[in-house]
Amino acid sequence: MLIVMGPNMSGKSTYLQQVCLIIILAQIGCYVPARFATIRVVDHIFTRMGSMDNLESNSSTFMTEMKETAFIMQNVSERSLIITDELGRATSSSDGLAIAWSCCEYLLSLKAYTIFATHIETMAELATIYPNVKISHFDVDVKNNRLDFKFQLKDGPRYIPHYGLLLAEVAGLPSSVIETARSITSRIAQKELKKMEVNCRQYHHIQMAYRVAQKLICLKYSSHNEETVRQALQNLKDSYLQSQV
């Protein structure tokens, strides 16, 4: 499972659509926009993107989201690709987090390959529990209280404080509203920042151990001679001690 994080307009939704198109192109035998690509064959591509209500079926935005998610859960297999964008955003923050987290755990139990885009920073904690969860983020710099979007996907979580306020200010909200919102969110963020720093350290250690395990398995089943394997193990040990695996 890949969890993609980043502010609004950083490129998350575009990236999800791009992955779907590349999978389809590859499976019908077309070229894909890459120098090299290893792409697994999938039996279905399920997407949960966008947010709108459905007047014809008398469904709110959240109900529409839940119906589409339920359809995915009922039909997914371990060879499916699931693309989910901002699951749980149409309800309260606590319920949205709970639903997003439980859906991720369910999909992990099925071993289905999932790309999950979210603003919920707590979702990064999944990677401290499950070694097969990877966290990525779209790089953004903050310059002069403005967001500078790089549109580059990078490894690991990253906490960007108050990006919603920066976008709201660009959109033209009154300065008094922005200042009040900033004072409120700063008090909330002080507690969350400490928690995110701990999660980042835990994520780094778990991912490093996971990569070591992968390389050990490759060496176990390799056809290299004993001397080459011994040297590879020594190099792996040195890299691990230097935190460069």
Residue frames relative to the residue before (quaternion, step in Angstrom):
aa qw qx qy qz dx dy dz
M 1.0000 0.0000 0.0000 0.0000 0.00 0.00 0.00
L 0.1561 -0.7661 0.6193 0.0726 3.52 -1.00 0.92
I 0.1339 -0.7702 0.6207 0.0602 3.56 -0.79 1.07
V 0.1504 -0.8035 0.5749 0.0350 3.55 -0.63 1.20
M 0.0728 -0.8078 0.5850 -0.0058 3.55 -0.74 1.11
G 0.3203 0.7356 -0.5591 0.2090 3.55 -1.26 0.33
P 0.6231 -0.5637 0.3882 0.3785 3.59 -1.20 0.45
N 0.6671 -0.4351 0.4028 0.4510 3.53 -1.34 0.06
M 0.8299 0.2166 -0.1887 0.4784 3.56 -1.15 0.77
S 0.4901 0.6781 -0.4359 0.3316 3.62 1.20 0.20
G 0.6558 -0.5470 0.3017 0.4239 3.61 1.24 -0.23
K 0.3732 0.7644 -0.4703 0.2351 3.60 1.24 0.10
S 0.7056 0.4646 -0.2794 0.4563 3.60 0.74 -1.02
T 0.6293 0.5273 -0.3314 0.4649 3.58 1.02 -0.76
Y 0.6335 0.5317 -0.3207 0.4617 3.57 1.03 -0.81
L 0.6497 0.5178 -0.3204 0.4550 3.60 0.94 -0.85
Q 0.6624 0.4920 -0.3052 0.4754 3.58 0.93 -0.86
Q 0.6235 0.5504 -0.3312 0.4457 3.57 1.05 -0.78
V 0.6394 0.5255 -0.3261 0.4569 3.59 0.96 -0.86
C 0.6454 0.5231 -0.3212 0.4547 3.59 0.92 -0.89
L 0.6805 0.4934 -0.2927 0.4559 3.58 0.86 -0.95
I 0.6502 0.5155 -0.3221 0.4558 3.60 0.98 -0.81
I 0.6295 0.5279 -0.3335 0.4624 3.60 1.00 -0.80
I 0.6669 0.4958 -0.3021 0.4671 3.58 0.91 -0.91
L 0.6464 0.5206 -0.3197 0.4571 3.59 0.92 -0.89
A 0.6705 0.5081 -0.3034 0.4475 3.58 0.90 -0.93
Q 0.7203 0.4670 -0.2646 0.4394 3.59 0.88 -0.90
I 0.6846 0.4108 -0.3097 0.5164 3.60 1.19 -0.22
G 0.6181 -0.6174 0.3146 0.3713 3.56 1.30 0.31
C 0.4936 0.6587 -0.4355 0.3645 3.58 1.20 0.35
Y 0.5944 -0.5268 0.4570 0.4004 3.53 -1.32 0.21
V 0.2218 -0.7468 0.6083 0.1518 3.54 -1.23 0.53
P 0.5397 -0.6496 0.4259 0.3245 3.62 -1.08 0.63
A 0.5236 0.5920 -0.4480 0.4179 3.57 0.36 1.27
R 0.5215 -0.6115 0.4870 0.3419 3.57 -1.18 0.53
F 0.7768 -0.0476 0.0570 0.6253 3.55 1.12 -0.76
A 0.0405 0.8086 -0.5847 0.0518 3.59 -0.95 0.81
T 0.1283 -0.7345 0.6610 0.0847 3.53 -1.11 0.81
I 0.0207 0.8331 -0.5444 0.0961 3.55 -0.32 1.27
R 0.3528 -0.7395 0.5353 0.2052 3.55 -0.75 1.04
V 0.4727 -0.6488 0.5169 0.2974 3.55 -1.19 0.61
V 0.1286 -0.8010 0.5825 0.0498 3.59 -0.83 0.97
D 0.4122 -0.7077 0.5144 0.2540 3.56 -1.18 0.58
H 0.7829 0.0443 -0.0339 0.6197 3.58 1.22 -0.50
I 0.1807 -0.7152 0.6542 0.1670 3.52 -1.33 0.40
F 0.0805 -0.7940 0.6025 0.0081 3.55 -0.58 1.20
T 0.0612 -0.8073 0.5867 0.0154 3.57 -0.88 0.93
R 0.0507 -0.7460 0.6629 0.0379 3.53 -1.16 0.73
M 0.2484 0.7709 -0.5280 0.2552 3.52 0.10 1.38
G 0.7421 0.3825 -0.2938 0.4654 3.53 -1.22 0.51
S 0.1260 -0.7820 0.6059 0.0745 3.56 -1.27 0.33
M 0.3144 0.7141 -0.5796 0.2348 3.54 -0.65 1.15
D 0.4613 -0.6593 0.5035 0.3145 3.55 -1.15 0.51
N 0.3110 -0.7319 0.5796 0.1783 3.54 -1.34 0.25
L 0.2661 -0.8061 0.5107 0.1360 3.56 -0.17 1.31
E 0.6209 0.5734 -0.3508 0.4033 3.59 1.02 -0.74
S 0.7668 0.3170 -0.1778 0.5290 3.58 1.00 -0.80
N 0.4339 -0.7194 0.4415 0.3150 3.58 1.32 0.21
S 0.4556 0.6768 -0.4445 0.3698 3.58 0.99 0.89
S 0.4005 -0.6926 0.5485 0.2429 3.55 -0.96 0.91
T 0.7144 -0.4148 0.3223 0.4622 3.56 -1.30 0.05
F 0.6853 0.4837 -0.2894 0.4611 3.56 0.89 -0.92
M 0.6553 0.5071 -0.3205 0.4590 3.60 0.94 -0.83
T 0.6229 0.5266 -0.3366 0.4706 3.60 1.02 -0.76
E 0.6423 0.5280 -0.3089 0.4619 3.55 1.00 -0.88
M 0.6874 0.4827 -0.2837 0.4627 3.58 0.91 -0.91
K 0.6313 0.5271 -0.3393 0.4567 3.61 1.01 -0.72
E 0.6673 0.4891 -0.3033 0.4728 3.57 0.94 -0.86
T 0.6449 0.5105 -0.3179 0.4717 3.58 1.03 -0.78
A 0.6360 0.5283 -0.3266 0.4579 3.59 1.00 -0.81
F 0.6260 0.5337 -0.3373 0.4577 3.59 1.01 -0.78
I 0.6404 0.5176 -0.3224 0.4670 3.57 1.00 -0.84
M 0.6734 0.5145 -0.2993 0.4385 3.59 0.84 -0.99
Q 0.6995 0.4846 -0.2685 0.4514 3.58 1.03 -0.78
N 0.7836 0.3433 -0.1612 0.4920 3.60 1.14 -0.49
V 0.5097 0.6753 -0.4134 0.3366 3.59 1.23 -0.15
S 0.1189 -0.7538 0.6394 0.0941 3.55 -1.26 0.51
E 0.6765 -0.5029 0.3396 0.4172 3.58 -1.26 0.17
R 0.6756 0.4584 -0.2944 0.4967 3.61 1.26 -0.19
S 0.5123 0.6526 -0.4138 0.3747 3.58 1.26 0.16
L 0.2948 -0.6940 0.6212 0.2133 3.51 -1.36 0.36
I 0.0997 -0.7952 0.5975 0.0265 3.57 -0.78 1.07
I 0.0976 -0.7789 0.6193 0.0174 3.54 -0.81 1.08
T 0.0296 0.8168 -0.5711 0.0771 3.57 -0.54 1.17
D 0.1133 -0.8040 0.5835 0.0157 3.54 -0.83 1.06
E 0.8632 -0.1074 0.0347 0.4921 3.56 -0.61 1.22
L 0.1147 0.8070 -0.5664 0.1217 3.58 0.80 0.96
G 0.8108 0.2811 -0.2153 0.4661 3.57 -0.91 0.94
R 0.4975 0.6884 -0.4249 0.3130 3.59 1.21 0.01
A 0.6590 0.5510 -0.3070 0.4097 3.60 1.20 -0.44
T 0.7040 0.3682 -0.2766 0.5406 3.59 1.22 0.27
S 0.7569 -0.3481 0.2465 0.4952 3.61 -1.22 -0.22
S 0.6402 -0.5682 0.3560 0.3749 3.57 -1.14 0.65
S 0.6728 0.4950 -0.3097 0.4543 3.60 0.94 -0.83
D 0.6776 0.4671 -0.2939 0.4862 3.59 0.92 -0.87
G 0.6292 0.5422 -0.3352 0.4447 3.58 1.02 -0.77
L 0.6473 0.5056 -0.3080 0.4802 3.56 1.00 -0.85
A 0.6627 0.5189 -0.3101 0.4421 3.58 0.88 -0.93
I 0.6746 0.4860 -0.2950 0.4708 3.59 0.93 -0.89
A 0.6581 0.5090 -0.3128 0.4583 3.58 0.90 -0.91
W 0.6633 0.5123 -0.3032 0.4535 3.58 0.91 -0.92
S 0.6990 0.4725 -0.2819 0.4568 3.59 0.81 -1.00
C 0.6231 0.5251 -0.3428 0.4674 3.61 1.06 -0.68
C 0.6398 0.5195 -0.3248 0.4640 3.58 0.99 -0.79
E 0.6620 0.4976 -0.3116 0.4659 3.59 0.91 -0.85
Y 0.6317 0.5261 -0.3340 0.4612 3.59 1.03 -0.74
L 0.6777 0.4794 -0.2915 0.4754 3.58 0.92 -0.89
L 0.6128 0.5357 -0.3476 0.4655 3.59 1.08 -0.64
S 0.6472 0.5211 -0.3227 0.4532 3.58 1.01 -0.75
L 0.6780 0.4698 -0.2833 0.4893 3.60 1.19 -0.55
K 0.3583 -0.7518 0.4658 0.2991 3.58 1.33 -0.29
A 0.3596 0.7154 -0.5119 0.3111 3.57 1.14 0.59
Y 0.4379 -0.6923 0.5015 0.2784 3.58 -1.00 0.81
T 0.0287 -0.8284 0.5553 -0.0682 3.54 -0.61 1.21
I 0.1074 -0.7340 0.6647 0.0890 3.53 -1.14 0.76
F 0.0689 -0.8306 0.5489 -0.0632 3.52 -0.49 1.29
A 0.1272 -0.7914 0.5959 0.0486 3.58 -0.50 1.20
T 0.1116 0.8123 -0.5593 0.1222 3.56 -0.84 0.95
H 0.3744 -0.6722 0.5860 0.2542 3.52 -1.38 0.37
I 0.5571 0.6364 -0.3858 0.3685 3.58 1.22 -0.41
E 0.3138 -0.8020 0.4784 0.1716 3.57 -0.21 1.28
T 0.5774 0.5981 -0.3748 0.4104 3.59 1.15 -0.54
M 0.5579 0.6207 -0.3924 0.3868 3.60 1.15 -0.50
A 0.5508 0.6154 -0.3945 0.4029 3.60 1.19 -0.42
E 0.5678 0.6091 -0.3827 0.4002 3.60 1.18 -0.44
L 0.4975 0.6490 -0.4332 0.3789 3.62 1.19 -0.32
A 0.6603 0.5279 -0.3070 0.4370 3.57 1.04 -0.79
T 0.6267 0.5133 -0.3472 0.4724 3.60 1.21 -0.29
I 0.6854 0.4422 -0.2702 0.5115 3.58 1.30 -0.20
Y 0.7883 0.2207 -0.0930 0.5667 3.57 0.95 -0.95
P 0.3578 -0.7677 0.4865 0.2141 3.64 -0.53 1.10
N 0.6707 0.4824 -0.3090 0.4712 3.61 1.19 -0.36
V 0.5395 0.5451 -0.4298 0.4766 3.57 1.22 0.55
K 0.1039 -0.7939 0.5983 0.0300 3.55 -0.79 1.05
I 0.2387 -0.7645 0.5856 0.1251 3.55 -1.03 0.86
S 0.0185 0.7706 -0.6368 0.0191 3.56 -0.99 0.89
H 0.1200 -0.7867 0.6001 0.0811 3.55 -1.23 0.37
F 0.4254 -0.6577 0.5509 0.2882 3.54 -1.25 0.45
D 0.4484 -0.7415 0.4442 0.2276 3.51 -0.67 1.21
V 0.0468 0.7731 -0.6280 0.0756 3.53 -0.98 0.98
D 0.1932 -0.7547 0.6152 0.1207 3.57 -1.00 0.84
V 0.2690 -0.7326 0.6007 0.1733 3.54 -1.19 0.61
K 0.0664 0.7984 -0.5895 0.1031 3.57 -0.54 1.23
N 0.8461 -0.0558 -0.0009 0.5301 3.56 -0.75 1.12
N 0.6544 -0.5373 0.2914 0.4452 3.54 0.98 0.98
R 0.5989 0.4972 -0.3841 0.4966 3.56 1.10 0.73
L 0.4102 -0.7025 0.5266 0.2468 3.56 -1.09 0.74
D 0.1551 -0.7680 0.6182 0.0629 3.55 -0.86 1.05
F 0.2042 -0.8204 0.5267 0.0888 3.57 -0.17 1.31
K 0.2462 -0.7864 0.5552 0.1130 3.58 -0.81 1.07
F 0.2270 -0.8066 0.5071 0.2021 3.59 1.24 -0.50
Q 0.5054 0.6014 -0.4383 0.4368 3.55 1.01 0.93
L 0.3230 -0.7474 0.5525 0.1787 3.56 -0.84 1.02
K 0.0226 -0.8110 0.5835 -0.0360 3.57 -0.72 1.10
D 0.5737 -0.6250 0.4244 0.3165 3.53 -1.22 0.61
G 0.7814 0.3635 -0.2679 0.4306 3.53 -1.22 0.64
P 0.5492 -0.6009 0.4568 0.3585 3.57 -1.25 0.32
R 0.0381 -0.7765 0.6269 0.0513 3.54 -1.26 0.38
Y 0.2590 -0.7728 0.5651 0.1280 3.53 -0.86 1.01
I 0.0582 -0.7811 0.6217 -0.0032 3.57 -0.70 1.14
P 0.2850 -0.8100 0.4829 0.1718 3.60 -0.23 1.21
H 0.8885 0.0915 -0.0661 0.4449 3.51 -1.20 0.78
Y 0.2577 0.7856 -0.5361 0.1701 3.63 1.00 0.58
G 0.5931 0.5653 -0.3684 0.4392 3.59 1.13 -0.53
L 0.6488 0.5095 -0.3135 0.4703 3.57 1.04 -0.77
L 0.6316 0.5333 -0.3363 0.4511 3.58 1.02 -0.75
L 0.6720 0.4775 -0.2962 0.4823 3.57 0.97 -0.84
A 0.6283 0.5328 -0.3365 0.4562 3.58 1.05 -0.75
E 0.6405 0.5214 -0.3203 0.4640 3.57 1.06 -0.75
V 0.6385 0.5149 -0.3173 0.4759 3.58 1.03 -0.81
A 0.6602 0.5250 -0.3018 0.4443 3.57 1.08 -0.77
G 0.5972 -0.6301 0.3355 0.3657 3.60 1.24 -0.20
L 0.3342 0.7310 -0.5305 0.2694 3.61 1.13 0.42
P 0.6001 -0.5808 0.3975 0.3802 3.62 -1.04 0.69
S 0.5843 -0.6178 0.4042 0.3368 3.56 -1.05 0.81
S 0.6209 0.5467 -0.3515 0.4383 3.61 1.05 -0.69
V 0.6336 0.5181 -0.3227 0.4754 3.57 1.07 -0.75
I 0.6521 0.5191 -0.3097 0.4575 3.57 0.96 -0.89
E 0.6716 0.5041 -0.3050 0.4493 3.59 0.89 -0.90
T 0.6420 0.5093 -0.3235 0.4730 3.59 0.98 -0.80
A 0.6592 0.5038 -0.3024 0.4693 3.56 0.94 -0.89
R 0.6459 0.5297 -0.3236 0.4443 3.58 1.01 -0.81
S 0.6588 0.5028 -0.3174 0.4609 3.61 0.96 -0.78
I 0.6490 0.5107 -0.3189 0.4650 3.58 1.06 -0.72
T 0.7216 0.4582 -0.2652 0.4461 3.56 0.79 -1.00
S 0.5885 0.5792 -0.3824 0.4148 3.62 1.10 -0.53
R 0.6433 0.5152 -0.3258 0.4633 3.57 1.05 -0.72
I 0.6564 0.4937 -0.3059 0.4815 3.57 1.06 -0.75
A 0.6826 0.5347 -0.2888 0.4058 3.56 0.94 -0.95
Q 0.5608 0.6188 -0.3991 0.3786 3.61 1.08 -0.57
K 0.6829 0.4624 -0.2817 0.4904 3.56 0.99 -0.81
E 0.6771 0.5103 -0.2991 0.4378 3.57 0.94 -0.89
L 0.6217 0.5703 -0.3478 0.4090 3.59 1.03 -0.76
K 0.6421 0.5170 -0.3248 0.4636 3.59 0.95 -0.84
K 0.6535 0.5184 -0.3056 0.4592 3.55 1.01 -0.85
M 0.6554 0.5173 -0.3095 0.4550 3.59 0.98 -0.85
E 0.6318 0.5400 -0.3371 0.4422 3.60 1.01 -0.77
V 0.6417 0.5080 -0.3146 0.4809 3.58 1.02 -0.81
N 0.6596 0.5174 -0.3088 0.4492 3.59 0.93 -0.89
C 0.6320 0.5383 -0.3334 0.4467 3.60 1.00 -0.79
R 0.6599 0.4963 -0.3107 0.4709 3.59 0.96 -0.83
Q 0.6555 0.5024 -0.3126 0.4693 3.59 0.95 -0.85
Y 0.6349 0.5404 -0.3274 0.4447 3.58 0.97 -0.85
H 0.6506 0.5284 -0.3197 0.4419 3.58 0.92 -0.90
H 0.6852 0.4882 -0.2923 0.4547 3.60 0.85 -0.94
I 0.6734 0.4959 -0.3041 0.4563 3.59 0.91 -0.88
Q 0.6676 0.4957 -0.3092 0.4614 3.59 0.92 -0.86
M 0.6320 0.5274 -0.3367 0.4573 3.58 1.04 -0.72
A 0.6516 0.5015 -0.3102 0.4773 3.59 0.98 -0.83
Y 0.6350 0.5347 -0.3225 0.4549 3.57 1.05 -0.78
R 0.6653 0.4936 -0.3045 0.4700 3.60 0.97 -0.84
V 0.6086 0.5375 -0.3481 0.4685 3.59 1.09 -0.70
A 0.6551 0.5146 -0.3110 0.4575 3.58 0.93 -0.91
Q 0.6361 0.5290 -0.3287 0.4554 3.59 0.99 -0.81
K 0.6863 0.4801 -0.2879 0.4644 3.58 0.91 -0.90
L 0.6226 0.5336 -0.3416 0.4593 3.60 1.06 -0.67
I 0.6374 0.5157 -0.3247 0.4715 3.58 1.02 -0.78
C 0.6400 0.5226 -0.3231 0.4614 3.59 1.00 -0.83
L 0.6641 0.4980 -0.3042 0.4674 3.58 0.98 -0.84
K 0.6151 0.5735 -0.3467 0.4154 3.58 1.03 -0.79
Y 0.7852 0.3104 -0.1512 0.5140 3.57 0.94 -0.89
S 0.4481 0.6882 -0.4634 0.3330 3.59 1.22 0.27
S 0.4530 -0.6836 0.5071 0.2652 3.56 -1.29 0.33
H 0.3745 0.7412 -0.4810 0.2810 3.60 1.24 0.31
N 0.5340 -0.6126 0.4670 0.3485 3.55 -1.21 0.47
E 0.7253 -0.4735 0.2876 0.4087 3.55 -1.30 0.34
E 0.6570 0.5200 -0.3210 0.4415 3.59 0.94 -0.82
T 0.6514 0.5115 -0.3131 0.4648 3.59 0.98 -0.83
V 0.6497 0.5096 -0.3125 0.4696 3.57 0.99 -0.85
R 0.6414 0.5275 -0.3245 0.4528 3.58 0.98 -0.85
Q 0.6646 0.4932 -0.3008 0.4740 3.57 0.97 -0.85
A 0.6349 0.5251 -0.3259 0.4637 3.59 1.04 -0.78
L 0.6423 0.5160 -0.3186 0.4687 3.58 1.03 -0.76
Q 0.6439 0.5119 -0.3216 0.4689 3.57 1.01 -0.77
N 0.6500 0.5083 -0.3127 0.4704 3.58 1.00 -0.83
L 0.6401 0.5230 -0.3178 0.4645 3.55 1.05 -0.80
K 0.6378 0.5248 -0.3196 0.4643 3.57 1.01 -0.81
D 0.6629 0.5046 -0.3043 0.4619 3.58 0.92 -0.92
S 0.6560 0.5100 -0.3117 0.4609 3.58 0.97 -0.85
Y 0.6460 0.5241 -0.3204 0.4532 3.58 1.01 -0.81
L 0.6659 0.5031 -0.3054 0.4585 3.58 0.94 -0.86
Q 0.7095 0.4169 -0.2470 0.5117 3.57 1.18 -0.57
S 0.4176 -0.7321 0.4381 0.3125 3.58 1.37 0.13
Q 0.5198 0.6376 -0.4065 0.3975 3.56 1.03 0.83
V 0.3077 0.7630 -0.5168 0.2368 3.61 1.15 0.48
